[in-house]
Amino acid sequence: MFNKQKPKADLQRFSGKTSIIAIGAELEGDLRFQGAVQVDGRLKGNLNASEGLVRVSVEGLVEGEIRAPHVIIDGEVVGDVFAAEHLELGAKARVRGNLYYGLMEMAMGAQIEGRLGHIKEAQRLLEAPISPENTDA
């Protein structure tokens, strides 16, 4: 009906550079990466990518901050999300935290407990907004 093209922010775009936290796996600690990360299990820590994609699947849980150009959430996130370019929330997404995004898609059924904030072009070039704990004040 509508000829809407989605941005190519899927795992195939980052083939060969994909890390997976499998169902049943639990990881505690911060993770910095380039490429793609798919969270099917549980992660207690922050995910940070200067380039790439974070996908939290229906079974996935992230307790921490997510920073990446592309973020797709179908599972649960407890923490703020900074998607400098594209944020996609699936129908089963559950987010308890603030969302900062360049562009956002949200399916009917997604749940958010937090604020929404658009990242302006100038901020995207410099990176997503800095969280309070990262300031030198």
C-alpha positions in Angstrom: 0.0 0.0 0.0 2.6 2.5 1.1 6.0 2.2 -0.7 8.0 2.9 2.5 11.6 1.9 2.4 13.1 0.9 5.7 16.7 1.9 6.5 19.1 -1.1 6.0 19.7 -1.6 9.7 19.6 -5.3 9.9 22.1 -7.9 11.0 22.9 -8.9 7.4 24.4 -5.5 6.8 27.0 -6.2 9.4 27.7 -9.9 8.4 31.0 -11.2 9.6 31.0 -8.8 12.5 28.1 -10.1 14.5 28.3 -11.1 18.2 25.4 -13.0 19.8 24.6 -13.3 23.5 22.6 -16.5 23.3 19.4 -17.4 25.0 20.2 -18.7 28.5 23.5 -16.8 28.6 24.1 -14.0 31.2 26.8 -11.5 30.8 27.8 -8.9 33.4 30.0 -5.9 32.3 30.2 -3.3 29.6 30.6 -4.2 26.0 32.3 -2.0 23.3 32.1 -3.2 19.7 31.9 -2.4 16.0 29.5 -4.3 13.8 26.4 -5.9 15.3 25.4 -7.4 18.6 22.2 -9.5 19.1 21.1 -9.9 22.7 19.0 -13.1 23.0 20.0 -13.6 26.7 20.7 -11.2 29.5 23.2 -8.4 29.7 23.8 -6.4 32.9 26.0 -3.5 31.7 26.3 -0.9 28.9 26.5 -1.5 25.2 28.5 1.0 23.2 29.2 1.1 19.5 30.6 4.0 17.4 29.4 2.1 14.3 26.9 -0.7 14.1 23.7 -2.1 15.3 22.3 -3.4 18.6 19.3 -5.8 18.4 17.5 -6.9 21.6 15.4 -9.9 20.6 12.0 -10.8 22.2 13.8 -13.0 24.8 16.6 -10.5 25.4 17.1 -8.3 28.4 19.6 -5.4 28.7 20.0 -3.7 32.1 22.2 -0.7 31.2 22.7 2.0 28.7 22.7 1.3 24.9 24.6 3.7 22.5 24.7 2.8 18.8 23.8 4.4 15.5 21.1 1.7 14.9 19.1 0.0 17.7 16.3 -2.5 17.3 14.4 -3.5 20.4 11.9 -6.4 20.5 12.7 -7.4 24.1 13.3 -5.6 27.4 15.7 -2.7 28.1 16.1 -1.1 31.6 18.2 2.0 30.9 18.6 4.8 28.5 18.9 4.2 24.7 20.9 6.5 22.4 20.3 5.7 18.7 22.0 8.4 16.8 20.5 7.4 13.5 17.7 4.9 13.7 15.6 3.4 16.6 13.1 0.7 16.0 10.7 -0.6 18.6 8.9 -3.9 17.9 5.4 -4.8 19.1 6.8 -6.6 22.2 9.4 -4.0 23.1 9.5 -2.9 26.8 11.7 0.0 27.7 12.1 1.6 31.1 14.4 4.5 30.4 14.7 7.6 28.1 15.0 7.2 24.4 17.1 9.5 22.2 17.0 9.0 18.5 17.6 10.4 15.0 14.6 8.6 13.4 12.2 6.3 15.3 9.8 3.6 14.3 7.4 2.2 16.9 5.0 -0.7 16.4 1.6 -0.9 18.1 2.1 -2.7 21.4 5.5 -1.3 22.3 5.8 0.0 25.8 7.9 2.9 27.0 8.3 4.2 30.6 10.5 7.3 30.0 11.0 10.3 27.8 11.5 10.6 24.1 14.1 13.0 22.8 15.0 13.7 19.2 18.8 14.0 18.5 19.4 17.0 16.2 21.7 16.7 13.2 24.6 18.6 15.0 24.4 16.3 18.0 24.5 13.2 15.7 27.7 14.4 14.2 29.3 14.8 17.6 27.6 11.7 19.1 24.5 11.1 21.1 23.9 13.3 24.2 26.3 12.7 27.1 24.8 11.1 30.1 25.2 12.9 33.5 27.8 10.5 34.8 30.1 11.2 31.9 30.4 15.0 32.5 33.4 16.6 34.3 31.2 19.0 36.3 
